[in-house]
Amino acid sequence: MKKLLTISSICFAGLTFSQSIEVKDGNEKFSTGSQYALTTTIYENNASDAISEWKKVLKDFKYEKVKDSDNEVFGDNILIKDWGNNPVDIYTKFEEDKKARTVKMSTAVDLGGTYLTSSDKDKTKLIEKMMKDFAVKMTKEPITAAVKAAEKQQGKLEDDQKDLEKDNKNLKEDIEDYKKKITKAEKEVVEKDVEIEKKKGEVNIQKKVVDASSGAVSEQAKSSKKILEKLQDQLKDLEKDKKNSKGDIEDNKKKIKKAEEDIKKNEEAQTKKKTEIDNQKKVVADVKKKLDAVN
């Protein structure tokens, strides 16, 4: 698996290269000594990945052997069709600057006793194009991955925002529901007060009946007392219902207060989340701009 630079290292450290990746010529040191070479720079990547991918590029040609040692890739008897049927040896050295996050890439070509020089313009142009295309590709890969990661993070933040908005809506709907329950309970309390007063009147009347029947036969007295007890039980039930309704009113008032507090926290969280989203959008735009600058 390739190593990818973090979004923070790409987005916030800033890229140090100009818009165009250039290939220059000059002498560089290789395992075979100082040779004429073409040199370019890969940005935002590392030597290990560059070496691995460059070996694949060389293996796209017919070859006898492609290997690497001490950050130098050696392509033995590489056959480049545009140059005819004579194979060449390609030496490519990679020098990584971890702090700057750059990789200097230098290539020398042994044509078979002599090395490629600037005097052979056609062959030089082909190697130059290979190196530039490769440097652009290797520079773009980690930045492209950073764009995807930044967009993914933006999407996550936007999903979080939607969840907060949904929670806020639910809380407001809950408050309306609690208010309806309070209105209903308050109505029930009023109704229970009427029923309680009515039942108290029935109890008082029945008490008089019981008192009046105290000298009556036993069965009549028992019947009157039984009716009184039933009315008293009904009165207790009504009073209990009224108490429960009042309890519901208080519970729903507390729920409303809690929901209002939660709404306030939610709206504060939404404000913070919107700021995070705006910042992340800037991150995405910044990384895309850096990607577009590579050519």
ZASE-428953 format. One line per 3 residues: number of its first residue (from 1); for each residue x, y, z of N, C-alpha, C. Coordinates in Angstrom, 2 decimals. Example, Ala and Ser with C-alpha at 12.3 -4.5 7.8 and 13.67 -1.06 7.14 Angstrom:
1) 13.19 -5.69 7.80 12.30 -4.50 7.80 13.20 -3.30 7.80 | 12.85 -2.25 7.08 13.67 -1.06 7.14 12.90 0.03 7.87;
***
This chain:
1) 0.84 -1.20 0.00 0.00 0.00 0.00 0.88 1.25 0.00 | 0.53 2.21 -0.84 1.34 3.41 -0.92 1.14 4.30 0.31 | 2.23 4.97 0.66 2.14 5.92 1.76 1.61 7.23 1.22;
4) 0.58 7.78 1.88 0.00 9.04 1.45 0.21 10.08 2.52 | 0.58 11.28 2.08 0.76 12.37 3.03 -0.59 12.78 3.60 | -0.57 13.27 4.81 -1.82 13.67 5.46 -2.36 14.95 4.83;
7) -3.66 15.15 5.00 -4.29 16.37 4.47 -3.65 17.60 5.09 | -3.39 17.54 6.38 -2.85 18.71 7.06 -1.50 19.10 6.49 | -0.66 18.11 6.16 0.67 18.43 5.64 0.58 19.09 4.27;
10) -0.44 18.71 3.50 -0.60 19.27 2.17 -1.32 20.61 2.23 | -2.38 20.66 3.03 -3.24 21.85 3.03 -2.64 23.03 3.77 | -2.02 22.76 4.88 -1.66 23.85 5.76 -0.18 24.21 5.70;
13) 0.64 23.25 5.25 2.05 23.58 5.13 2.30 24.37 3.86 | 1.44 24.17 2.86 1.57 24.89 1.60 2.55 24.19 0.69 | 2.28 24.24 -0.60 3.18 23.60 -1.55 4.30 24.56 -1.91;
16) 5.47 23.99 -2.18 6.65 24.83 -2.41 7.02 24.88 -3.88 | 6.24 24.24 -4.74 6.60 24.22 -6.15 5.78 25.21 -6.96 | 6.33 25.57 -8.14 5.60 26.46 -9.02 4.57 25.63 -9.77;
19) 3.80 26.26 -10.61 2.73 25.55 -11.30 3.26 24.48 -12.25 | 4.38 24.74 -12.91 4.90 23.78 -13.88 6.08 23.00 -13.31 | 6.03 21.68 -13.49 7.16 20.84 -13.11 8.13 20.84 -14.28;
22) 9.36 21.20 -14.00 10.36 21.33 -15.05 11.36 20.19 -15.02 | 11.96 19.93 -16.17 13.05 18.96 -16.29 14.27 19.72 -16.77 | 15.35 19.65 -16.01 16.58 20.36 -16.35 17.69 19.35 -16.64;
25) 18.75 19.84 -17.25 19.88 18.94 -17.51 21.13 19.42 -16.79 | 22.09 18.53 -16.66 23.34 18.82 -15.97 23.99 17.52 -15.55 | 25.12 17.61 -14.94 25.82 16.41 -14.49 25.40 16.03 -13.08;
28) 25.17 14.73 -12.87 24.81 14.19 -11.56 25.65 12.95 -11.28 | 25.81 12.64 -10.00 26.60 11.47 -9.61 25.72 10.22 -9.54 | 26.18 9.16 -10.18 25.49 7.87 -10.15 26.49 6.81 -9.68;
31) 26.02 5.58 -9.60 26.91 4.48 -9.21 28.03 4.29 -10.23 | 27.79 4.79 -11.44 28.80 4.66 -12.51 29.68 5.90 -12.61 | 29.49 6.87 -11.71 30.27 8.10 -11.73 29.42 9.29 -12.12;
34) 30.08 10.40 -12.39 29.38 11.62 -12.78 28.99 11.52 -14.24 | 27.66 11.70 -14.50 27.16 11.55 -15.87 26.21 12.70 -16.21 | 26.09 12.94 -17.51 25.08 13.89 -17.98 23.71 13.29 -17.65;
37) 22.84 14.11 -17.11 21.54 13.58 -16.69 20.45 14.63 -16.84 | 19.24 14.15 -16.89 18.06 15.00 -16.83 17.49 14.90 -15.42 | 17.11 16.03 -14.87 16.67 16.08 -13.48 15.34 16.81 -13.33;
40) 14.47 16.26 -12.49 13.20 16.92 -12.17 12.91 16.73 -10.69 | 11.81 17.29 -10.23 11.45 17.18 -8.81 10.02 16.66 -8.67 | 9.85 15.69 -7.79 8.54 15.17 -7.44 8.17 15.81 -6.10;
43) 6.95 16.31 -5.99 6.52 16.99 -4.77 5.48 16.17 -4.01 | 5.44 16.40 -2.72 4.43 15.80 -1.84 4.41 14.27 -1.91 | 5.57 13.65 -2.13 5.65 12.20 -2.18 6.96 11.74 -1.56;
46) 7.28 10.47 -1.65 8.48 9.95 -1.02 9.26 9.08 -2.00 | 10.55 8.88 -1.71 11.44 8.15 -2.60 11.02 6.70 -2.78 | 10.55 6.07 -1.70 10.18 4.66 -1.76 9.09 4.41 -2.80;
49) 8.04 5.23 -2.77 6.95 5.06 -3.73 7.41 5.43 -5.14 | 8.23 6.48 -5.24 8.72 6.90 -6.55 9.56 5.80 -7.20 | 10.40 5.18 -6.41 11.25 4.09 -6.93 10.39 2.93 -7.40;
52) 9.41 2.55 -6.58 8.53 1.43 -6.92 7.78 1.69 -8.23 | 7.27 2.91 -8.39 6.50 3.24 -9.58 7.38 3.40 -10.82 | 8.58 3.94 -10.63 9.50 4.11 -11.77 9.95 2.76 -12.31;
55) 10.12 1.81 -11.45 10.48 0.46 -11.90 9.37 -0.10 -12.79 | 8.13 0.20 -12.45 7.00 -0.25 -13.28 7.04 0.40 -14.66 | 7.42 1.70 -14.68 7.52 2.41 -15.96 8.55 1.75 -16.86;
58) 9.72 1.43 -16.30 10.78 0.80 -17.08 10.38 -0.60 -17.54 | 9.61 -1.28 -16.71 9.20 -2.64 -17.06 8.11 -2.67 -18.14 | 7.59 -1.49 -18.47 6.64 -1.42 -19.58 7.35 -1.62 -20.92;
61) 8.67 -1.40 -20.91 9.48 -1.66 -22.10 10.01 -3.09 -22.03 | 10.55 -3.56 -23.12 11.26 -4.84 -23.06 12.56 -4.60 -22.29 | 12.90 -5.49 -21.41 14.07 -5.27 -20.58 14.69 -6.62 -20.19;
64) 15.91 -6.55 -19.76 16.58 -7.75 -19.26 16.48 -7.82 -17.75 | 16.65 -6.64 -17.13 16.59 -6.61 -15.66 16.30 -5.18 -15.20 | 15.45 -5.06 -14.18 15.18 -3.77 -13.54 15.30 -3.98 -12.04;
67) 16.21 -3.26 -11.42 16.41 -3.43 -9.97 16.76 -2.09 -9.35 | 16.74 -2.04 -8.03 17.13 -0.81 -7.35 18.08 -1.12 -6.21 | 18.96 -0.17 -5.93 19.92 -0.29 -4.84 20.37 1.10 -4.43;
70) 20.36 1.38 -3.14 20.79 2.69 -2.61 20.08 3.85 -3.32 | 18.75 3.71 -3.45 17.91 4.76 -4.05 18.24 5.04 -5.52 | 18.83 4.05 -6.18 19.09 4.17 -7.61 18.44 2.99 -8.33;
73) 17.68 3.30 -9.36 17.03 2.26 -10.16 17.86 2.02 -11.41 | 18.14 0.77 -11.68 18.93 0.40 -12.87 18.08 -0.44 -13.80 | 17.91 0.06 -15.02 17.18 -0.68 -16.04 18.18 -1.23 -17.04;
76) 18.36 -2.52 -17.06 19.37 -3.16 -17.90 18.77 -3.59 -19.24 | 19.44 -3.14 -20.29 19.00 -3.49 -21.65 17.52 -3.17 -21.90 | 17.20 -1.92 -21.67 15.85 -1.44 -21.94 15.73 -1.16 -23.44;
79) 14.71 -1.71 -24.05 14.51 -1.52 -25.48 13.40 -0.50 -25.72 | 13.82 0.67 -26.22 12.86 1.72 -26.54 12.66 1.71 -28.04 | 11.51 1.30 -28.50 11.24 1.08 -29.93 11.51 2.32 -30.77;
82) 11.18 3.49 -30.22 11.38 4.73 -30.97 12.86 4.97 -31.28 | 13.74 4.30 -30.55 15.18 4.47 -30.75 15.79 3.36 -31.60 | 14.99 2.45 -32.08 15.52 1.35 -32.87 15.64 0.08 -32.06;
85) 16.49 -0.82 -32.50 16.62 -2.13 -31.87 17.80 -2.25 -30.92 | 18.45 -1.15 -30.65 19.60 -1.19 -29.74 19.15 -0.88 -28.31 | 19.25 -1.84 -27.39 18.84 -1.60 -25.99 19.80 -0.63 -25.31;
88) 19.31 0.02 -24.27 20.13 0.98 -23.50 20.00 0.65 -22.01 | 20.94 1.17 -21.25 20.88 1.05 -19.79 20.44 2.40 -19.21 | 19.43 2.35 -18.35 18.90 3.58 -17.75 19.17 3.59 -16.25;
91) 19.81 4.66 -15.80 20.12 4.84 -14.38 19.29 6.01 -13.85 | 18.52 5.78 -12.80 17.71 6.86 -12.21 17.95 6.91 -10.71 | 18.39 8.07 -10.26 18.70 8.27 -8.84 17.60 9.11 -8.20;
94) 17.22 8.73 -6.98 16.17 9.45 -6.24 16.74 9.96 -4.92 | 16.60 11.25 -4.69 17.09 11.87 -3.44 15.92 12.55 -2.75 | 15.58 12.06 -1.56 14.41 12.58 -0.85 14.79 13.63 0.19;
97) 14.03 14.70 0.20 14.13 15.72 1.25 12.84 15.63 2.06 | 12.89 14.91 3.18 11.68 14.64 3.96 11.05 15.91 4.52 | 11.90 16.86 4.89 11.38 18.10 5.47 10.60 18.90 4.42;
100) 11.15 18.97 3.23 10.49 19.72 2.15 9.44 18.89 1.44 | 9.42 17.58 1.72 8.50 16.64 1.08 8.69 16.63 -0.44 | 9.95 16.56 -0.86 10.27 16.52 -2.28 11.21 15.35 -2.57;
103) 11.22 14.92 -3.82 12.13 13.87 -4.27 12.79 14.35 -5.56 | 14.11 14.51 -5.51 14.86 14.88 -6.71 15.11 13.61 -7.51 | 14.77 13.66 -8.79 14.87 12.49 -9.67 15.81 12.82 -10.83;
106) 16.89 12.04 -10.96 17.86 12.27 -12.02 18.05 11.01 -12.84 | 18.06 11.15 -14.16 18.17 10.00 -15.06 19.31 10.18 -16.06 | 20.14 9.16 -16.15 21.22 9.11 -17.14 21.01 7.87 -17.99;
109) 21.34 7.96 -19.27 21.11 6.84 -20.19 22.42 6.44 -20.87 | 22.81 5.20 -20.65 23.98 4.63 -21.32 23.53 4.02 -22.64 | 23.94 4.67 -23.75 23.51 4.24 -25.07 24.31 3.05 -25.58;
112) 25.33 2.65 -24.80 26.19 1.55 -25.22 27.60 2.04 -25.42 | 28.23 2.43 -24.33 29.59 2.95 -24.41 29.63 4.45 -24.24 | 28.60 5.14 -24.67 28.51 6.59 -24.48 27.15 6.92 -23.85;
115) 27.11 8.03 -23.12 25.88 8.43 -22.45 25.12 9.47 -23.26 | 23.83 9.43 -23.12 22.96 10.40 -23.78 23.35 11.81 -23.35 | 23.43 12.73 -24.32 23.73 14.13 -24.03 22.70 15.02 -24.71;
118) 22.80 16.30 -24.42 21.84 17.26 -24.97 21.93 17.39 -26.48 | 23.04 16.91 -27.05 23.21 17.00 -28.50 22.24 16.08 -29.24 | 21.80 15.03 -28.56 20.83 14.11 -29.17 19.43 14.54 -28.71;
121) 18.90 15.54 -29.41 17.67 16.21 -28.96 16.45 15.30 -28.93 | 16.28 14.44 -29.94 15.09 13.59 -30.00 15.04 12.63 -28.82 | 16.17 11.97 -28.53 16.20 11.02 -27.42 16.08 11.75 -26.08;
124) 16.71 12.91 -26.02 16.63 13.71 -24.78 15.19 14.12 -24.51 | 14.47 14.53 -25.57 13.08 14.94 -25.42 12.20 13.78 -24.94 | 12.49 12.56 -25.43 11.69 11.42 -25.01 11.88 11.14 -23.51;
127) 13.15 11.14 -23.06 13.42 10.91 -21.63 12.84 12.04 -20.79 | 12.96 13.26 -21.32 12.41 14.42 -20.60 10.91 14.29 -20.41 | 10.19 13.87 -21.50 8.75 13.68 -21.41 8.40 12.57 -20.43;
130) 9.12 11.45 -20.49 8.89 10.35 -19.54 9.00 10.83 -18.11 | 10.03 11.60 -17.83 10.29 12.06 -16.46 9.25 13.09 -16.01 | 8.90 14.00 -16.93 7.91 15.03 -16.56 6.55 14.39 -16.29;
133) 6.12 13.49 -17.18 4.85 12.80 -16.99 4.84 12.04 -15.67 | 5.97 11.41 -15.39 6.08 10.62 -14.16 6.04 11.53 -12.93 | 6.77 12.64 -12.97 6.80 13.56 -11.83 5.44 14.18 -11.58;
136) 4.73 14.52 -12.67 3.38 15.08 -12.53 2.46 14.04 -11.88 | 2.52 12.81 -12.38 1.68 11.73 -11.86 1.96 11.48 -10.38 | 3.24 11.38 -10.02 3.60 11.08 -8.64 3.31 12.24 -7.69;
139) 3.31 13.46 -8.23 2.96 14.63 -7.41 1.46 14.71 -7.20 | 0.72 14.38 -8.27 -0.74 14.50 -8.20 -1.38 13.43 -7.32 | -0.81 12.24 -7.30 -1.45 11.12 -6.59 -1.77 11.42 -5.13;
142) -0.79 11.85 -4.31 -1.13 12.13 -2.90 -2.05 13.32 -2.73 | -1.95 14.31 -3.64 -2.83 15.48 -3.53 -4.26 15.08 -3.90 | -4.38 14.21 -4.91 -5.71 13.71 -5.30 -6.35 12.95 -4.13;
145) -5.51 12.13 -3.47 -6.01 11.40 -2.29 -6.43 12.37 -1.19 | -5.67 13.46 -1.06 -6.00 14.47 -0.04 -7.31 15.18 -0.38 | -7.55 15.41 -1.67 -8.81 16.03 -2.09 -9.98 15.14 -1.70;
148) -9.85 13.84 -2.01 -10.92 12.89 -1.68 -11.15 12.83 -0.18 | -10.06 12.81 0.59 -10.19 12.75 2.05 -10.83 14.03 2.59 | -10.45 15.17 2.00 -11.02 16.45 2.44 -12.50 16.53 2.11;
151) -12.87 16.04 0.92 -14.27 16.03 0.52 -15.09 15.07 1.39 | -14.46 13.96 1.74 -15.13 13.00 2.62 -15.39 13.63 3.99 | -14.39 14.35 4.49 -14.55 15.02 5.78 -15.63 16.09 5.70;
154) -15.67 16.81 4.57 -16.72 17.82 4.38 -18.09 17.16 4.39 | -18.20 16.03 3.69 -19.47 15.30 3.65 -19.90 14.86 5.04 | -18.94 14.41 5.84 -19.24 13.97 7.21 -19.76 15.15 8.05;
157) -19.10 16.29 7.90 -19.53 17.48 8.64 -20.93 17.91 8.21 | -21.20 17.84 6.93 -22.52 18.22 6.42 -23.60 17.23 6.90 | -23.23 15.96 7.01 -24.18 14.97 7.56 -24.45 15.28 9.04;
160) -23.38 15.66 9.75 -23.54 16.04 11.17 -24.49 17.22 11.29 | -24.33 18.18 10.36 -25.19 19.37 10.38 -26.65 18.99 10.14 | -26.88 18.09 9.20 -28.24 17.63 8.92 -28.84 16.94 10.14;
163) -28.01 16.14 10.83 -28.48 15.46 12.04 -28.87 16.47 13.12 | -28.05 17.52 13.25 -28.36 18.57 14.24 -29.66 19.28 13.89 | -29.85 19.57 12.61 -31.08 20.23 12.17 -32.29 19.33 12.42;
166) -32.11 18.04 12.17 -33.20 17.08 12.42 -33.51 17.02 13.92 | -32.47 16.98 14.74 -32.67 16.94 16.20 -33.39 18.21 16.67 | -33.01 19.35 16.09 -33.63 20.62 16.46 -35.11 20.61 16.12;
169) -35.42 20.11 14.94 -36.82 20.01 14.50 -37.61 19.09 15.43 | -37.00 17.95 15.79 -37.67 17.00 16.68 -37.92 17.61 18.06 | -36.95 18.36 18.55 -37.10 19.01 19.86 -38.25 20.01 19.85;
172) -38.35 20.79 18.77 -39.43 21.76 18.66 -40.79 21.07 18.57 | -40.81 19.96 17.84 -42.05 19.18 17.74 -42.42 18.58 19.09 | -41.39 18.16 19.84 -41.63 17.62 21.19 -42.25 18.68 22.09;
175) -41.74 19.90 21.99 -42.27 20.99 22.81 -43.74 21.23 22.49 | -44.09 21.23 21.22 -45.49 21.40 20.83 -46.35 20.26 21.38 | -45.78 19.06 21.36 -46.49 17.89 21.89 -46.68 18.02 23.40;
178) -45.64 18.48 24.09 -45.73 18.67 25.55 -46.77 19.73 25.89 | -46.83 20.79 25.10 -47.81 21.86 25.33 -49.23 21.34 25.17 | -49.43 20.50 24.17 -50.75 19.90 23.95 -51.14 19.03 25.13;
181) -50.16 18.29 25.65 -50.42 17.42 26.80 -50.76 18.25 28.04 | -50.08 19.39 28.18 -50.36 20.29 29.31 -51.79 20.83 29.19 | -52.14 21.29 27.98 -53.49 21.82 27.76 -54.55 20.77 28.08;
184) -54.29 19.56 27.63 -55.22 18.46 27.88 -55.32 18.17 29.38 | -54.16 18.14 30.06 -54.15 17.85 31.50 -54.83 18.96 32.29 | -54.61 20.21 31.88 -55.26 21.33 32.56 -56.79 21.24 32.40;
187) -57.23 20.85 31.23 -58.66 20.67 31.00 -59.20 19.55 31.88 | -58.40 18.48 32.00 -58.81 17.35 32.83 -58.91 17.75 34.29 | -57.97 18.61 34.75 -58.01 19.08 36.14 -59.30 19.84 36.40;
190) -59.67 20.73 35.46 -60.92 21.50 35.61 -62.13 20.56 35.66 | -62.12 19.58 34.75 -63.23 18.61 34.70 -63.29 17.80 35.99 | -62.11 17.41 36.50 -62.07 16.62 37.72 -62.56 17.43 38.91;
193) -62.24 18.73 38.92 -62.73 19.59 40.01 -64.26 19.58 40.04 | -64.86 19.67 38.86 -66.33 19.65 38.78 -66.87 18.31 39.28 | -66.24 17.23 38.81 -66.68 15.88 39.19 -66.48 15.63 40.68;
196) -65.34 16.17 41.20 -65.05 15.98 42.62 -66.10 16.69 43.48 | -66.44 17.92 43.11 -67.46 18.67 43.87 -68.81 17.96 43.81 | -69.10 17.44 42.64 -70.35 16.70 42.47 -70.34 15.45 43.33;
199) -69.19 14.76 43.32 -69.09 13.50 44.07 -69.11 13.77 45.58 | -68.51 14.87 45.98 -68.56 15.23 47.40 -70.00 15.44 47.86 | -70.79 16.07 46.98 -72.21 16.28 47.30 -72.92 14.95 47.45;
202) -72.60 14.00 46.54 -73.22 12.67 46.62 -72.81 11.96 47.90 | -71.54 12.13 48.28 -71.04 11.49 49.51 -71.77 12.07 50.72 | -71.91 13.38 50.74 -72.57 14.02 51.88 -74.03 13.57 52.00;
205) -74.68 13.48 50.85 -76.08 13.01 50.85 -76.15 11.58 51.37 | -75.23 10.76 50.92 -75.24 9.36 51.33 -74.91 9.21 52.80 | -74.07 10.08 53.32 -73.78 10.04 54.76 -75.05 10.27 55.56;
208) -75.85 11.19 55.08 -77.12 11.47 55.76 -78.03 10.25 55.70 | -77.99 9.58 54.52 -78.81 8.36 54.38 -78.34 7.31 55.37 | -77.02 7.16 55.51 -76.47 6.17 56.44 -76.88 6.51 57.87;
211) -76.76 7.82 58.20 -77.14 8.23 59.56 -78.62 7.96 59.80 | -79.42 8.23 58.79 -80.88 8.03 58.94 -81.26 6.57 59.06 | -80.44 5.72 58.49 -80.77 4.28 58.48 -80.09 3.52 59.62;
214) -79.48 4.28 60.53 -78.78 3.61 61.63 -79.72 2.83 62.52 | -80.98 3.25 62.60 -81.94 2.54 63.44 -82.76 1.54 62.66 | -82.46 1.45 61.35 -83.24 0.54 60.50 -82.72 -0.88 60.64;
217) -83.36 -1.75 59.90 -82.94 -3.15 59.95 -81.51 -3.27 59.45 | -80.87 -4.32 59.84 -79.46 -4.52 59.55 -79.14 -4.49 58.06 | -79.92 -5.11 57.23 -79.64 -5.19 55.79 -79.71 -3.81 55.15;
220) -80.69 -3.01 55.54 -80.83 -1.66 54.99 -79.64 -0.79 55.37 | -79.21 -0.91 56.61 -78.07 -0.13 57.09 -76.80 -0.53 56.34 | -76.62 -1.85 56.14 -75.43 -2.34 55.42 -75.42 -1.83 53.98;
223) -76.57 -1.82 53.34 -76.68 -1.39 51.95 -76.34 0.09 51.81 | -76.84 0.90 52.77 -76.56 2.34 52.74 -75.07 2.62 52.94 | -74.48 1.87 53.87 -73.04 2.05 54.16 -72.20 1.63 52.96;
226) -72.64 0.55 52.31 -71.91 0.05 51.15 -71.91 1.06 50.02 | -73.07 1.69 49.81 -73.17 2.74 48.77 -72.25 3.91 49.11 | -72.18 4.29 50.38 -71.33 5.39 50.84 -69.85 5.07 50.56;
229) -69.45 3.87 50.90 -68.06 3.46 50.70 -67.69 3.50 49.21 | -68.63 3.09 48.38 -68.40 3.10 46.93 -68.22 4.54 46.44 | -69.08 5.43 46.94 -68.98 6.84 46.54 -67.67 7.46 47.03;
232) -67.26 7.07 48.25 -66.00 7.58 48.80 -64.80 7.08 47.97 | -64.89 5.82 47.54 -63.81 5.27 46.68 -63.76 6.01 45.34 | -64.92 6.31 44.82 -64.99 7.04 43.55 -64.40 8.44 43.71;
235) -64.65 9.04 44.88 -64.11 10.37 45.17 -62.58 10.32 45.23 | -62.07 9.28 45.89 -60.61 9.12 45.99 -59.98 8.94 44.59 | -60.67 8.16 43.76 -60.17 7.95 42.39 -60.12 9.25 41.61;
238) -61.17 10.06 41.78 -61.21 11.35 41.10 -60.08 12.27 41.58 | -59.88 12.27 42.90 -58.81 13.10 43.47 -57.43 12.62 43.01 | -57.30 11.28 42.90 -56.05 10.70 42.41 -55.82 11.08 40.95;
241) -56.88 11.02 40.16 -56.79 11.39 38.74 -56.38 12.86 38.59 | -56.97 13.69 39.45 -56.64 15.11 39.41 -55.16 15.33 39.76 | -54.70 14.59 40.78 -53.30 14.70 41.19 -52.36 14.25 40.06;
244) -52.76 13.16 39.41 -51.95 12.65 38.29 -51.89 13.66 37.14 | -53.02 14.29 36.86 -53.07 15.29 35.79 -52.17 16.48 36.12 | -52.21 16.89 37.40 -51.32 17.97 37.82 -49.85 17.55 37.70;
247) -49.60 16.27 38.04 -48.24 15.74 37.91 -47.79 15.74 36.45 | -48.72 15.39 35.56 -48.41 15.41 34.12 -48.07 16.82 33.66 | -48.81 17.78 34.19 -48.55 19.18 33.82 -47.13 19.58 34.22;
250) -46.75 19.25 35.45 -45.42 19.61 35.94 -44.33 18.86 35.17 | -44.57 17.57 34.90 -43.58 16.78 34.15 -43.36 17.35 32.75 | -44.45 17.71 32.10 -44.33 18.25 30.75 -43.71 19.64 30.73;
253) -43.94 20.41 31.78 -43.29 21.71 31.90 -41.77 21.53 32.03 | -41.38 20.53 32.83 -39.94 20.23 32.98 -39.35 19.77 31.65 | -40.11 18.95 30.93 -39.65 18.46 29.63 -39.48 19.61 28.64;
256) -40.41 20.57 28.71 -40.31 21.74 27.84 -39.06 22.53 28.16 | -38.81 22.74 29.44 -37.62 23.48 29.87 -36.35 22.77 29.39 | -36.33 21.44 29.55 -35.16 20.66 29.12 -35.01 20.74 27.60;
259) -36.10 20.63 26.88 -36.06 20.69 25.41 -35.57 22.06 24.95 | -36.01 23.13 25.63 -35.57 24.49 25.28 -34.08 24.65 25.51 | -33.58 24.04 26.60 -32.13 24.07 26.87 -31.37 23.30 25.80;
262) -31.95 22.16 25.41 -31.31 21.34 24.37 -31.32 22.06 23.02 | -32.38 22.79 22.74 -32.45 23.56 21.49 -31.36 24.63 21.46 | -31.17 25.28 22.59 -30.13 26.31 22.68 -28.75 25.69 22.42;
265) -28.49 24.54 23.06 -27.21 23.85 22.84 -27.09 23.40 21.39 | -28.20 22.91 20.86 -28.21 22.44 19.48 -27.89 23.57 18.50 | -28.49 24.73 18.72 -28.26 25.86 17.83 -26.83 26.37 17.94;
268) -26.27 26.28 19.14 -24.85 26.65 19.32 -23.96 25.65 18.57 | -24.34 24.37 18.66 -23.59 23.34 17.95 -23.71 23.51 16.44 | -24.89 23.93 15.97 -25.09 24.17 14.54 -24.21 25.32 14.05;
271) -24.14 26.36 14.84 -23.30 27.51 14.47 -21.84 27.09 14.36 | -21.41 26.28 15.34 -20.03 25.78 15.33 -19.80 24.87 14.14 | -20.79 24.01 13.88 -20.65 23.04 12.77 -20.61 23.77 11.43;
274) -21.41 24.82 11.27 -21.41 25.58 10.03 -20.05 26.23 9.79 | -19.43 26.69 10.88 -18.09 27.26 10.76 -17.10 26.20 10.32 | -17.24 25.00 10.91 -16.36 23.89 10.54 -16.54 23.53 9.07;
277) -17.79 23.53 8.62 -18.08 23.21 7.21 -17.46 24.26 6.29 | -17.63 25.53 6.64 -17.05 26.61 5.83 -15.54 26.49 5.76 | -14.93 26.18 6.90 -13.47 26.00 6.94 -13.04 24.81 6.09;
280) -13.84 23.73 6.18 -13.49 22.53 5.42 -13.66 22.76 3.92 | -14.65 23.56 3.54 -14.82 23.91 2.13 -13.59 24.65 1.61 | -13.04 25.50 2.46 -11.82 26.24 2.08 -10.65 25.27 1.93;
283) -10.62 24.27 2.82 -9.57 23.25 2.73 -9.68 22.50 1.41 | -10.90 22.09 1.07 -11.13 21.36 -0.19 -10.71 22.22 -1.37 | -11.14 23.49 -1.38 -10.80 24.39 -2.48 -9.30 24.60 -2.58;
286) -8.65 24.69 -1.42 -7.21 24.92 -1.37 -6.45 23.73 -1.95 | -6.86 22.52 -1.57 -6.17 21.33 -2.07 -6.43 21.14 -3.57 | -7.67 21.42 -4.00 -7.98 21.32 -5.43 -7.14 22.32 -6.24;
289) -6.94 23.51 -5.67 -6.15 24.51 -6.33 -4.70 24.04 -6.49 | -4.21 23.37 -5.44 -2.85 22.84 -5.48 -2.75 21.71 -6.52 | -3.82 20.92 -6.60 -3.82 19.84 -7.59 -3.83 20.41 -9.00;
292) -4.66 21.42 -9.22 -4.76 22.03 -10.55 -3.46 22.71 -10.96 | -2.66 23.10 -9.96 -1.42 23.81 -10.25 -0.31 22.89 -10.77 | -0.52 21.59 -10.61 0.51 20.62 -11.03 0.37 20.35 -12.53;
295) 1.40 20.67 -13.28 1.38 20.39 -14.72 2.80 20.38 -15.29;
***
